[in-house]
Amino acid sequence: MSSLMGNVPTGRPRGRPKGSKNRVAKQPKTSTTITRTARPVGRPRKFPKLLEDISTPPVSLPKRGRGRPRKIPVAQAAPAAGTPVTPANPPESTTTTPLDSPSLQFVNSQPAGDANRPTQLQGLAAGASLQSSATFGGSVRPLAPSQDAYANVSHQTTSNVQHPHDLDLGLSNTHVLVTGGAGLIGSYVVSLFLTAGALVSSLDIAYPLETTTTPNFDTEGHERRLQRVHADVSDVAQFRQAWAFATRSFGVVHCCVALASLDLSVLPQTDSLCDMDPATWQRVLNVNVGGTFTTSQLWLRGIREAAASPQQAAALKNTSLIIIGSEAGHFGVRTQAAYAAAKSAVQYGLMQSLMADAPRIWAKARVNSVAPGPVDTPRYREECRVAEAQGMHWVESQATVALRQPVPMEAVAKSVVFLASEAWSGHVHGQILNVDSGKQGKLMWAREECD
Ligand SMILES: NC(=O)c1ccc[n+]([C@@H]2O[C@H](COP(=O)([O-])OP(=O)(O)OC[C@H]3O[C@@H](n4cnc5c(N)ncnc54)[C@H](O)[C@@H]3O)[C@@H](O)[C@H]2O)c1
């Protein structure tokens, strides 16, 4: 949870790709009239510039019997008369020009601009109709294939390739270790992993000390698939001992969720950094950064050891580290800079470094972050109740939040489980997954401060 009235965003690297604004700005101001061409023969007088802009080379088709491959000229864009040509309103033409071969014809029967559709050559390879190109504001884009052509492609895919649509998370019997598993979000994460059939070690400073020496299995409905172990992530020696204890029961840790933290809501806050106690700064960094470093190291070392043993290596699956960051790591927190600095450190610097490192240890080892926005925990609700007069709920979860609501705990936990599952996210690596209801920053000033 974040502090009331933190910082507003300063150039968060999200949203519209660089330069996309310019492309829109370059559109011709005058509307382009459209002529329907029955056949792309010659050079039309109306659009000399247009043709020069079309840079798509002629497409060589496969040989048709004897002789040289036939060269097909590029068709001209044919927007409807009087229609302004914009990316939002691409031209639509239904011109079809049959060529010699029955399987080859110019078809331009749907709006251009869907870059995700198969390209011309892919379409051709799949027996689809040949497509042309269109010019928008001086830039050339390939036209999407006709819907018929696209249908051909997908039919071929579904008939030739087996798609069993197995939606199983594949987490059954994966050893998942969650630090901070006794906390509000942590216990939700633990519960979801158990539901997915994983073997779960929940490590937390909140558990009794004796759980590091005496097995503490939860036998209620989990068939001894959950163990709770006392651990202090900021005490390296003790933490190693707790980790070793956890692996004795369930084997090497495949998947690790680094969640243990001093959350913002349990930390002292000051109106300015001027008044921050340096001891607080140090404590937060020790637990939130130092603890996450040790967690990551123990996970990766375990994977390295397992990879060295053919028997253990064969059983490695869902090798994933998920670091729990925060929106604070993006936007900062004016009243508790240590928390924000620690979250930035782990969700950016540490995670990005491990992204390069982990696959060298084990090819399928993945590392990602989850950065929640304000989470709808009982603690958050209580804070909002206490600070109702200052409009805390509005400031934190509405004013700059697109979905206008805090994030349910379950949403955070499900994102973690998704990133843990090789079957679901096996190629998601080195990412920060913002689970923040679309938060875009913080208010800098309250209304009354500006009067
Ligand atoms: N709640 C939110 O709105 C929110 C928003 C963004 C990010 N987060 C992050 O999500 C995570 C969970 O938050 P939460 O709201 O469940 O907080 P929480 O305080 O309920 O959970 C944190 C857990 O970490 C444990 N912990 C603290 N220090 C430890 C240590 N030295 N060793 C081992 N365990 C330790 C605590 O005992 C607690 O169980 C935290 O990393 C938090 O910063 C929370």
The ligand as an SDF file (V2000), in Angstrom:
LIG
                    3D

 44 48  0  0  0  0  0  0  0  0999 V2000
   -0.3890   -4.4870    0.3670 N   0  0  0  0  0  0  0  0  0  0  0  0
   -0.1570   -3.6850   -0.6370 C   0  0  0  0  0  0  0  0  0  0  0  0
   -0.9350   -2.7820   -0.9710 O   0  0  0  0  0  0  0  0  0  0  0  0
    1.0800   -3.8810   -1.4650 C   0  0  0  0  0  0  0  0  0  0  0  0
    1.2820   -3.0970   -2.6060 C   0  0  0  0  0  0  0  0  0  0  0  0
    2.4230   -3.2900   -3.3580 C   0  0  0  0  0  0  0  0  0  0  0  0
    3.3390   -4.2380   -2.9780 C   0  0  0  0  0  0  0  0  0  0  0  0
    3.1430   -4.9870   -1.8600 N   0  0  0  0  0  0  0  0  0  0  0  0
    4.1560   -5.9580   -1.4940 C   0  0  0  0  0  0  0  0  0  0  0  0
    3.5770   -7.2480   -1.4190 O   0  0  0  0  0  0  0  0  0  0  0  0
    4.2500   -8.0100   -0.4320 C   0  0  0  0  0  0  0  0  0  0  0  0
    3.2460   -8.5280    0.5940 C   0  0  0  0  0  0  0  0  0  0  0  0
    2.5670   -7.4400    1.1600 O   0  0  0  0  0  0  0  0  0  0  0  0
    1.4350   -7.6110    2.2820 P   0  0  0  0  0  0  0  0  0  0  0  0
    0.4910   -6.5120    2.1210 O   0  0  0  0  0  0  0  0  0  0  0  0
    0.9430   -9.0060    2.2760 O   0  0  0  0  0  0  0  0  0  0  0  0
    2.2890   -7.3140    3.5740 O   0  0  0  0  0  0  0  0  0  0  0  0
    2.4700   -8.1880    4.8670 P   0  0  0  0  0  0  0  0  0  0  0  0
    3.1650   -7.3400    5.8520 O   0  0  0  0  0  0  0  0  0  0  0  0
    1.1600   -8.7810    5.2770 O   0  0  0  0  0  0  0  0  0  0  0  0
    3.4190   -9.3590    4.4010 O   0  0  0  0  0  0  0  0  0  0  0  0
    4.8140   -9.3050    4.4980 C   0  0  0  0  0  0  0  0  0  0  0  0
    5.2710  -10.5890    5.1330 C   0  0  0  0  0  0  0  0  0  0  0  0
    6.6940  -10.5590    5.1550 O   0  0  0  0  0  0  0  0  0  0  0  0
    7.1000  -11.0350    6.4190 C   0  0  0  0  0  0  0  0  0  0  0  0
    8.4250  -10.5370    6.7550 N   0  0  0  0  0  0  0  0  0  0  0  0
    8.7650   -9.2650    7.0920 C   0  0  0  0  0  0  0  0  0  0  0  0
   10.0630   -9.1980    7.3670 N   0  0  0  0  0  0  0  0  0  0  0  0
   10.5520  -10.4460    7.2140 C   0  0  0  0  0  0  0  0  0  0  0  0
   11.8390  -11.0120    7.3830 C   0  0  0  0  0  0  0  0  0  0  0  0
   12.9010  -10.2920    7.7880 N   0  0  0  0  0  0  0  0  0  0  0  0
   12.0000  -12.3210    7.1400 N   0  0  0  0  0  0  0  0  0  0  0  0
   10.9410  -13.0810    6.7640 C   0  0  0  0  0  0  0  0  0  0  0  0
    9.7210  -12.6050    6.6170 N   0  0  0  0  0  0  0  0  0  0  0  0
    9.5160  -11.2930    6.8310 C   0  0  0  0  0  0  0  0  0  0  0  0
    6.0530  -10.5520    7.3860 C   0  0  0  0  0  0  0  0  0  0  0  0
    6.0410  -11.2980    8.5830 O   0  0  0  0  0  0  0  0  0  0  0  0
    4.7930  -10.6960    6.5740 C   0  0  0  0  0  0  0  0  0  0  0  0
    4.1960  -11.9590    6.8070 O   0  0  0  0  0  0  0  0  0  0  0  0
    5.3070   -7.1030    0.1520 C   0  0  0  0  0  0  0  0  0  0  0  0
    6.5210   -7.2800   -0.5180 O   0  0  0  0  0  0  0  0  0  0  0  0
    4.7550   -5.7310   -0.1390 C   0  0  0  0  0  0  0  0  0  0  0  0
    5.7330   -4.7450   -0.1240 O   0  0  0  0  0  0  0  0  0  0  0  0
    2.0210   -4.8320   -1.0970 C   0  0  0  0  0  0  0  0  0  0  0  0
  1  2  1  0
  2  3  2  0
  2  4  1  0
  4  5  1  0
  4 44  2  0
  5  6  2  0
  6  7  1  0
  7  8  2  0
  8  9  1  0
  8 44  1  0
  9 10  1  0
  9 42  1  0
 10 11  1  0
 11 12  1  0
 11 40  1  0
 12 13  1  0
 13 14  1  0
 14 15  2  0
 14 16  1  0
 14 17  1  0
 17 18  1  0
 18 19  2  0
 18 20  1  0
 18 21  1  0
 21 22  1  0
 22 23  1  0
 23 24  1  0
 23 38  1  0
 24 25  1  0
 25 26  1  0
 25 36  1  0
 26 27  1  0
 26 35  1  0
 27 28  2  0
 28 29  1  0
 29 30  1  0
 29 35  2  0
 30 31  1  0
 30 32  2  0
 32 33  1  0
 33 34  2  0
 34 35  1  0
 36 37  1  0
 36 38  1  0
 38 39  1  0
 40 41  1  0
 40 42  1  0
 42 43  1  0
M  CHG  2   8   1  16  -1
M  END
$$$$
